[in-house]
Amino acid sequence: MKTLDARIRFTGERRQVTALFYDIVGSTELLLRSEPEKFFRSVSALHQNAETIIRKRGGFLHQRLGDGGCCFFGYPEQSEDAAESAVQASLELLHIAAGSKTKARTPFQLRIGVATGLVVFSTEGDEIVGTAPVLAARLQAEAEPNSVLVADSTVRLTRHKFDYRLVRAARLKGFEDPIALWRPQERDRSAPEASPSEGRDRPIRGREKELAALSGAWASALEGKGSLIAVVGEAGIGKSRLVGEFAGRLRQTAHETVVFQCGRRLESQPLHPFLSFLERLVEPSVLRDGDRETFMRALQASGREVDAAVADAILSFTADRSLPMSRNIRVSDPSGLAFRRKVIEAAAGILTCKARAFPTLLIFEDVHWADDMTLELIDRLGSLAGGLPILVVQTSRLRRSLAVASEIELSGLSSAAVRDLVASIWHEHPPPGLSDFILDQCDGMPLYAEELAYFFQGRQPLGKSLSEWQGLLRDGSVTSLNDLLSAKLAATGSARRVAQIASVIGREFSISLLIYLLEGVSRRSVDADIDRLLSEGIIERSSATQVAFQFRHVLAQEAAYGSLLKSDRRRIHRRIADRLITEAKPSLPAAIAAWQCAEAGLHDAAARFALAAAEASVLRSAMHEANVSLELCAREVASLSRRHAGRTELALSLCELQGVVASALEGEGSESARRVYSRAMQLLQKQPPAVRMTHFPVYWGWWFTAPNILTQQSRARILVADMQAVEDRETRLQSYHCGWATSFHAGEHGFCLDCVANGLKLYDPESAVRHRAFFGGHDAKVCGLGESALSYLLLDDAGASETAISACLEWAGSTDHAGSMVHALYYAIVLRRCQSRYDDVHALGERMLALAERHGLAASQARANMYCGWAERMTSSAARGEARFKAGLLLQQQLGTDDNFSMHSDMHAQVLQRVGRPAEALATVQNAISVGRSSGQSFWLAELYRLSATLRRDLNETPSSIRRDLTRAIQIAEGQKAAWLAARAKRSLDA
């Protein structure tokens, strides 16, 4: 009988394989710069080493392609772990390339691509056809030098073995849809999932009650009743140790743990811990560029399915922006607080969406250093956790008032726990009495007790006397925990220098920056010192990224930092600062760069980095965070010599941002904001015209924070006049914007309309998109048309008024900008209120309320309810309108945003009159008249006097007092050329 092979001859086979392509970067240039024989030997050695690695991993080098190679895994022998082997081999290939830089060999950099898919290959194996090798070759071409790019198909098969970061999505030749580019890195086998610091491998001592509380909270979370727990205690008390122990006990259960590390000197970087988490999922460039498709794909790969709106909210926060524009913001965009809340909600959505199907432990470490937005995020997660299988744990030295949080306060360990801790370190019985001696020294602080136990264990005291132990401490100059940590560092030999230099970088440090600072020290030597520091428990691998390390405890970093002479410390800071200054994009956050430069004595650079950090925060509506950077900037500017060339410019830039932040945090009319802009104007007026023209934001802030309308109007005229010579159209437009906004309130309607006409000639729709958030939070054209509609009405030109308000509403709708749309509706409401068109006021008010509620605009909500309530009360005897008006008025008073006090007082008086309280109504009007006359808000004074006369008539006051009010109303209206108001007063006088 013929065998199967004799009867049937297969011509080929279909099989899933993983293809790996590697290529030498710039091989032609290297050849031209090298001796041909040396280059040939180096390439041959590289191919031989590559083939050894590939074979060791079960692969097959299919072809050598001169300066590269084509390899397959899962062929010719099938293998279940072919994809894993290919990725591992690619990482090892990078290592051998990095190790080829010897005198005998030409140094190479490699690009590698890996992809998995079905292929068809001939029986002889000489022909292999499929998308996997093509895609691997395309990925290799896209890779950066000395990096690997892996296809989706391989990532899905190996995600359990490697950590991946999504670089971007790219359109590759021959592939119709964008292809995701993933960068792999080996997972730390000693820490298979991100978890907080675990210290040594000893079980925790003396925290059974606290662990039970955490376990109970986790059990409730598994039932869908999650919570927020705050672990509070002083430095070294064991907060992270407790949480690490708890997280470790969950390791065998199906769940996800995510750790967020708050950092000292990062309080000015809004949402820094959350953004660090995102950068573990996707390349920072994706976040900066706002690449939604790539970002959503990375979230999906991590098991997080979110709507596009969530991704857009986060990317609108992370995307690079034009930083200098932040100085032009009068205050934060009215929709800025809503934007901030929207970002917080989106961040919370990303962190909780996976939990609906997979229990989640979220750990926020060192919350005493958290920025304000991170605190808001923690609070929001706490409020959401109640209905989800989520446990949120925060560690902090400070107690925060949290309505939704339970608290675990850590105190010192009991004497029994300290004895147990010491015994666990000694393994055998420690000398009698030593545990009690350590307890007396450490006062129950676990970290101090632990370090003392190691200190004595290393010296093995032979006796049992108190004097001997005290002598050992005295000989070691140990009087505190810091001394112990310093002694521990000193015992590490050459590794101490590495720790000292790392401490200058910060609690977390990268190997690349460390090697840069350790100039002349070999990588092998640095790796040996790092291993020593790891084994001694001084440092640990970072929980935030696999390519960095961190000091196990901030106290260890402080001990290393404090052991340096100030002069040495400053030199290291200077070296770091010099590198940051010369980098096109600084490798450290701007806040850290500012601190590094400040410690190096580079005051100019420190101030500029601090300004950059503040600007970025302002543009993200993170005003508290911005203020932290501005305080540092102010100190550095003050440290500059008065003869320093850039001091004045830095001082003006600082004032511009300080004004923005003070207005946002303390109120637009706050004394602090006024002081900032007054100081800036005093400085600016000493500068030549060219300098003054470049600092229009100072003029704007000085104008806007004027104490009253009279002062503001005089400043507006100065501003308009000074900006006439400015070439920039937008700056001149905004100067007119100031002019028309103030002139209407001052009753100077002719000047108002002139400013609108001249300003709108300069209006550019594209420029307006960039600037509307910076100048008043609304579109300038919307504002100009709205002001002109009101001025035309008071000048008794009804046709022009109706044309202007229609154009105002239409243009606002076309902007699709919340601040501009509510601004236009407000103008329309005020116009219809002047005309007593109650139904129109009510309808427009409801539209404004819906928009304001959707975007979280509290001031607009207050106004909408006031006008709707007024209209309801004026057309009905029901009490609902009065209550609604009062609620809106109260909210506006609480917010301090009443810029139309005269008209709102008029409305309040009318409501009081309507409910039969004319005396209160008259008192309200008299107060409004007094405020209007003193402040200069005179556009509605004529109407206030007219209403006063009406109320006097209701109260049966003397005809002479009634006539006096009406005569005054006519005089004011005619003085303003407000014919419409004058006619109303005359009709009342004739009645």
Buried (B, 14 or more C-beta within 10 A) or exposed (E): EEEEEEEEEEEBEEBBBBBBBBBBBBBEEBBEEBEEEEBEBBBEBBBEBBBEBBEEBBBBBBEBEEBBBBBBBBBEEEBEBBBBBBBBBBBBBBEBBBEBEEEEBBEBBBBBBBBBBEBEBEEEBEEBEBBBBBBBBBBBBBBEEBBBBBBBBBBEBBBEBBBBBBBBBBEBEEEEEBBBBBBBBEBEEEBEBBBBBBBEEBEBBBBEEBBEBBEEBBEBBEEBBBBBBBBBBEBBBBBBBBBBBBBBBBEEEEBBBBBBBBBBBBBBBBBBBBBBBBBBBBBBEBBBBBBBBBBBBBBEBBEBEBEEEBBBBBBBBBEEBEBEBBBBBBBBBBBBBBBBBBBBBBBBBBBBBBBBEEBBBBBBBBBBBBBBBBBBBBBBBBEBBBEBBBBBBBBBBEEBEBEBBBBBEBEBBEBEBBBBBBBBBBEEEBBEEBBBBBBEBBEBBBBBBBBBBBBBBEBEBEEEEEEBBEEBBEEBEBEEBBBBBBBBBEBBEEBBBBBBBBBBBBBBBBBEBBBEBBEEBEEEBBEBBBEBBBEBBBBBBBBBBBEBBBBBBBBBBBBBBEBBEEEEBBBBBBBBBBBBBEEEEBBBBBBBBBBBBBBBEBBBBBBBBBBBBBBBBBBBBBBBBBBBBBEBBBBBBEBBEEEBEEBBBBBBBBBBBBBBBBBBBBBBBBEBBBBBBBBBBEBBEEBEEEBBBBBBBBBBBBBBBBEEBBBBBBBBBBBBEBBEEBEBBBBBBBBBBBBBBBBBBBBBBEBBBBBBEBBBEBBBEEBBEBBBBBBBBBBBBBBBBBBBBBBBBBBBBEEBBBBBBEBBBEBBEBBEBBBBBBBBBBBBBBBBBBBEBBEBBBBBBBBBBEBBBEBBBBBBBBBBBBBBBBBBBBEEEEEEBBBBBBBBBEBBEEEEBBBBBBBBBBBBBBBBBBBEBBEBBBBBBBBBBEBBBEBBBBBBBBBBBBBBBBBBBBEEBEEEBBEBBBBBBBBBBBEBBBBBBBEBBBEBBEE
